[in-house]
């Protein structure tokens, strides 16, 4: 059965009646614990693909490709293409790496096979937009401009904090290439482009069925952060048990704070996954607006993560009370009870 419900919180967009609700308010069948199921599948896919990646020597092939291309590792798709063009033998490794990154998006398809089917995929896909029809282009563009300014400012503030607290491990070179790479960061960052249908397209609106936006954001932040843990196993090799835990703890704080900020703008744009991709990509900062930290100790790595977290923590402390007073925006839930 397909039903529709009105938006819970019109916010700055105004309220919508059930007759006005769009496809993103269609209720679909979901597993009993949809986000837990999704997370377990995403982690399983990540670990499985990671094992294949390591056992096939794909990491060595990518390193050789980077060396031949004379470029440093970066998470954007342009770097992946350059590596394959210069060293075709790295193709399988690059594809495995991208598939591993895409585990959250792939997990949505697996969840849909369990329950929800095409209706679930359509509901997730309907959020793949720059803004909703109700928000409109004029307001949507304004939100995008604010996001670019805010996230760029966060990167610069983090760079200043890096310069103050981890100067020996920090490099920062301002150039016009930052502006050229900004669209790459926003739209071609592999992590952002291949994960956000999972985090903000599925998990967040699924949690909004039973949770408020702040709690849902915190849970998504924890899910998002802990999904990364298996690929960060080298933190324990490099830093030891307690150093690795300190680094992962700082990383988790950053991701959770960022999740709250992303939710604010995502909801105000009408549950816009494309905007979430841009925010995620800018936070990964392949444009190096906030410089680059190459931490050699657990202390510098953990401090650099906290430097990245500070602007988002401050933003969250400002935006959450504001949203509670003025409205978060589109909080239409995904799925049914």
N, C-alpha and C positions, 0 to 999 in steps of 0.2 A: 504494500500500500504506500502511495506517495502522498504526503501531506505537506502543507506549508505553514510557517508560523511567522509572525512579524518580528522585526529586529528588536532585540532587547534594549538597545541603547542607541538612540539616534545621534546623540552628541551634537557636533557642529553640523552634521548632515541633515538633521531633522528626522522625525519619526516616519516610519513607513508602515502602511497597512499590509495585511496579508495578501491582498490582491496585487500590491505593488512589489512584493518580494520577488527577487530574481532566483535564478537556478541555484545560487549558492545557499539558499535557505531550504532546499529540498532535503527531506529527511530520508536517509538510506539505512539499510541494515548494517550493523557493525558487530565484530566479535564482542564478547562480554566485557573484556578489558582491552579495548582497542589500542591504547597507547602503549601499554605493557607488551602486548602482542607485537605491535609494530617495532618497539625498541629491541625486543629479543631477536626478531627476524633481522633487523638492521645490523645488530652486533654479530649475529651468526654469519651473515653474508660478508661483513667486513673481515672477520677472522678467517673464514674459508678462502676468500680471495687473497687475503694477505699471505696465507700459507703458500698458496699457488705462486704468488708473486715472488716469495723468497726462495722456494724450492726450485723454480725454473731459472733462477739467476737473473730475473728481470731487473733487479736493482742495479746490478753491475752493467747491464746493457744501457740503462738510462744514464748512469754516471758517465759511461763512455760517450754517449751521444751528447751530453752536456759539455764534456771536454772537447769533443770535435767541433761543436758549435761555438765554443768559447763563451759560454754564457753560464751564469749562476742559476741554480734551481729557483723556479718561481711557480706559483700555483695556477697561473693563467693558461688558457688553451693555446694562445699564440706560442708560448714557450714549448708546449707539447708538440705542436706542429713543426716548429723549427728543429727540434731534436729528431723527429722522425724523418724529416727531409734530409738532414745532414747525415744521419746514421739510420738507414731503413731497418737495420737489424733490431732497433729498439722498439719497433712498432708493437710487438706483442706485449712488451713490458709497459709501454705507455697505455695501451688499452686496458691492461690489468689494473694499473694504477687508477685510471679513470673509473673503471667499474667498481673498484673498492670505495672510491670517493662517493660514487653514486648509490651506495648501499641504502641510504634512507629513502631515496626515490624508488629504488627497486623494491624495497620492503612494502611500499604502498601497493604495488601490483600484487605482491604475495598476499597481503591482507585482503585485497579485493577478491582474490581467488578463494580465500577462506569464507568470506562473507561480504556482501555488498556489491560485488560484481561491477558491471559497467556504470550503474548509478553512482557508486562510490567514486569511480574514476572520473566521471563527469563532474561530480561535486567538487573534487579536488582540482580538476582542470579548469573549472569555471573561475577559480581564484587566480589563475595565471594571467594577470592583467596589470596594467600600470595603475589603474584606479577603477572603481565601480561606476556603473552608469549613474547611480544616485549621487555620487560625489561630483562627477562631471569633469570635463577637461580643465576648466579654469581653476577650480579648487585643487584638482589633482596636480596640475603643474606647480601651483604654489607649494603644495606639500613636498613635491620632489625637490624644488629649489631649497626649501628649508632643510631637507634631509642632506643634500649635498654640502651645504654650508655647515650644518651641525656635525656631521661625521668627519668632514675635513678638519674642522676645529678640534674635534676630539683627537684626531691623529697628531695634529700639531702640539696640543697640550701634552699628549703622551711622549712626543719627541723631546719636549722641554724637560719632562720628568726623567726620561732616560739620560739626557745630558747631565742632569743634576745627580742622579743616583747610580748610574752604571756607565760613566764616561769612557772607561777603558775598553768596554765591549761594544761601543756605539759609534756608528758612522751615519752622517747626515749631510747630504749634498743637495742643495736646492738647485733645480734647473727647470727649463721649460718642458723637459720630457715628462715631468710630473703631470702637467696638464694633458699631454698627449696620452699618457697611460691611465688617466682617470676613467675614461669610458671602458678601457680594458678591465680595470679593477671592478667597475660596476656591473659589467655585463658578460665578461669572459673569464671570470675567476671560476675555476673548476669546482671548488668546494661550494661556492654560493649557487652556481647554476645547477649543479647536480644533487644538491641536498635539500633545497628550500621547499620543494613540493612535499617533502617529508615533514620538515619541521613546522613550517607555517601553512602549507597547503593542507596537511592532514592532521598532525598531532595537536596543534593549537586549537583549531576549530572543534576537534573531537573533544578536547578537554573542556571547552566552553559549554558543552552540554550540561555539565554538573559543577563546574568551577567558575569563579569570578575571573576577570582578566588578569589580576595580579597573581593569584595563586596559579592559574594556568600558565602564565609566563614563567614563573619560578620553576614549575615542573618541567616545562619544555626546556628551560635552561639546563636543568640537571640531566635530562635525557640527552640533550645535545652534547653537553660536556662529557658525560660518561661514555657516550658512544665513541669518543675519540681515544679513550684510555688504551684500548688494545694496540693501537698504532703508535702509542707513546711509550711502549715498553722500554725503549732505549733510555728513558729518563732514569730508570732504576739501574741500568748498566753503567751509565755515565756518572750518576750522582749518588748511588747507593739507595737503600730503602728509605731513610728519613728524608734525604734530599729529593728523591723522586716524589715522595708524598707531598712535600712542601711545594714543589713545582706544580704538581697536578692540582693541589688545593688552590693555589693562586690562579691557575688556568680556569678552574671551575668558577671561582668568584667572578672573573672577567666575563665568562660566557653567560652566567646567570644575570649579571647586571645588564649586559648587552641585550639579552632576551627581553627584558622588561621594556627597554627603550624601543626595540624593534616592534614589539607588540603595539606600543602607543601609535607609531606612525602607520603601521600596517592596518590597524583598525580604522584610523581616521581616513585612510585612503580607500576604505571599503574592502578590507581583506585582500590586499593587492600583493600577490606573491612576487610579481616582478619588482616591486619596490623592496620587498624583503631580500631578494637576490642582490639588488644594488647595495643595500645596507650591509649585508653580509660580506659582499665583495670589497666594499670600502673599508670595512673593519680588518680584513685580511691585508689590505694596503699593498698590493703589488706595485702601486705607483710610488711607494716609499715616501709618501707625504710626511710620515712621522719618523723617517729614518729606518735604520736596521740595527737590531741588537743581535750579536752572535755570542750568546752566553757560553762561557767555558766552565762555569761553576753553577751549582744549584742555586746559590744565592743570587747571582746576576740574572739567571733565567726566571726565578720566582719573582724577583723585584721587577723585572721588565714586564711580566704578566700583570702585576699589580699596578704598574704605571699605566698600562693599557686599560685597566679596570676603573681607575679613579674617575676619569671624565664621565663614564657611563653610570657609575654609582651616583655621582652628583646629579646627573641628568635624571636618573630614575627617582631620586628624592624630590626633584622639582616636578617632574611630569606626572607622577602617580597622584599626588594631591590635586593637581590641576585637573587630571582626567576624572577623578572622583567627583569633583565639583561640576565640571562642564560636560562630562560624558566622554567615553573612550572612543566612540564611533560605532562601527559595525561589529557587533558581537554575535552575529548569527551562528548558532552551533551546527556542527556537522553530525549527521547520524541521529539515531533515536535512543531512548532510554532502554 
